[in-house]
Amino acid sequence: MTHGHLSKQKASAWEKSESFLLRGEMFLASISRACAPVGIIVLAMSTCLASDTVYEPSASDPRVVAALVAQKRLGEIMQALDVAGIENLMAPDLLVNAPINKVANRENVIARLKASQISYVPGTERTIDFAGVRGDVVVIMGEEVTRPNKNAPFAGKIEHRRFTDVWKQFNGVWKLWIRQATITKVE
């Protein structure tokens, strides 16, 4: 499946517009206007939503919007190694089936971030195949392409992964509760 991409100029303009991500209505309006003609929307050069993404019950569901915004924000703060921000967006009982083929909890993930064992070159590409509500959680599934660096496994290579993220509200804040990421190819 091939998708067109927004020009770097348009993507840069979106990158500068922080309020774009903070207001769900603007987020959804932009997706609706741009998704059909371009196929993929690049949000701040790190998250992509495919035009054939399945949304349940809909792309305008506030839970879906909130989870997608939280997912993007978590990626940004992990890149910046903002531990307080990371702790705010990860559930206290976070569970990750990590790409290192081990199950990790929140403390392990944070320790690995601090040791640069989870570290990527900016610009992770993410294609969302599914974003939908299941009970009291939002499930997001798709593919991500990362470029590990520093002390991370496969540093200096390109890593393709399939992922499933489960987001749940804790005291009114959407937090990553469960994550699975499987490496499908390393180049």
N, C-alpha and C positions, 0 to 999 in steps of 0.2 A: 504494500500500500504506500503510495507516495502522497505527500502533502506539500502544498506551497507554504512558504514562511513569510511572515511580515518583514518588511525591509528593516535593516539595522536602525535607520532613522526613526521609524515608527516604534520599534521595540525600545529604543533609547528614551523616547518620549514617555512611554508607559512606565519605564523604570523610574523616571523622575516623578511620577505621579503617585505618591504614597496613598493619597486619599482614594485612588482608584481601587486599591485592594481593601480598604477599610469600609467601603460602602458597598454592600451586596447588590443594591439596585443598579449602581453604575457598572459593577462587575458583570452582572447578567445582561444588561443592555448592550454592553460592548461585545460580549460573546455572541449574542443574537445577531448583531449587525455584522460582525466580522467573520464569524465562523463559516458561513456558507461560501463566501467567495474565496477565502484563503486556505481553508482546510485545517490549518493549525494556527493557534494563537500563541505567541511567545509572550509570557508574562515575566517581566524583569529578567529575561534571558535564562530562567532556570526552570520554569514549569511550562509544559505544553499541554493543551487540551485538544484532542482530535475532534474533528467535526462529526465523526461518527461515534463519539462517546455516548454510552448509554447512561441516562440519568433516571433514577427512580426515587420518588415519584416523578420529579421533574428537575430541570436545571435551575428553576427558580425557587425550589424548596429552600427555605432559610437554613435548614440543618445541613444540606448539601453545600450550600454557599459557604457557611461558616467553617465546615470541615476543610474545604478546599483552600480557603484563606489561611486557616491555621496550619495546614500542611506546607504551604508556601512559606509562611512566616517561620516555621520550625527549621526549614532548610536554610533560610537566611541567618538565623541566630546560631545554628550549628556551624555554619561557615565562619561566623564571627567569633565563635567559641565563647558566646555569652551564656555562661553556666546558669545564672539566675533565670534568664529567658528560657533556656532549655528546660530547666526544672519546672517552670511555669506551664510549659506545653506538653510535658510528658506526665502521664498518669503515675501516681505513687506506686502502683503495682504493674507498671509497664512490663511487657513480656515481648521479646524479639527473637524470632528464629532468624539469626543473623547470617549474612552472606559468608561468614567464616565457618559455617556449618556447626554452629553452637547456639544454644539457647542462652540469651542474656537478659538480665533484669536492668532496671533503671540505673542502679549504682554501677554496674559493669559498663553500660553504655557511656555514662559520664566519665568514668575512669579511662576508658579507651579513647574518648575524645580528648581528654587532658593530655594523654600520652601520645597524641597524634597518630593513633592506630586507626582512627576513623577521621580521615582527612582527605579532602578532594579539591582539585583545581576548581575555581568558580566556573559556573556555566553548565551544571548538570542539566541534561535534557530529560524531560519527563513527559511521556505520553499517557494520558488518562484514557483507559478503555471503559471503565465503569465507575460511577460514583452514585451510591444509592443508600437509602435508609433501610435498615433491618432492625426492627424493634426500636431500642433506644440508642442505637449506634449508627454511624455512617461508615460504609465500607468503600474504600477507594482502591482500584486495581489498575495495573498497567505495566509499562516498561520504563526503565530509567537507564540512561547511559552516563556513566561517571568516569572521571579521570583521577584515580587515587594518587596521593602524593605523600610526602614525609614518611612516616613509619607504617603507613597502611599497607595491607597486602596488595600486591599487584601495582605498587607505586610506579608511575611512569607509563602505565599501559591504559588502555580504554576497556572499561568493564561494562558489559550489558547485563541487566538484571530484570527479572520479573518481580513485581512486588504486590503485596496486599497490605494496606494500612487500615486499621479499625480505630475510629475516633469516637470518643464518648465524652459527654458533658460531665464535668466535676465542678460543683458549685458555680454553675453558669459559664464555665470556660471549657471549650472543646480541647481535649487533650488526646495525644496519641496513646492508645491503650494497648493495642497489639499490632505487631508488625512482622511480616515475613518477607524476606528478600532472598532470591536465589540467583546466583550468577549463571547466566546462560552462555556467555561467550567472553573471552578475554583476548584483546588484540594488542 
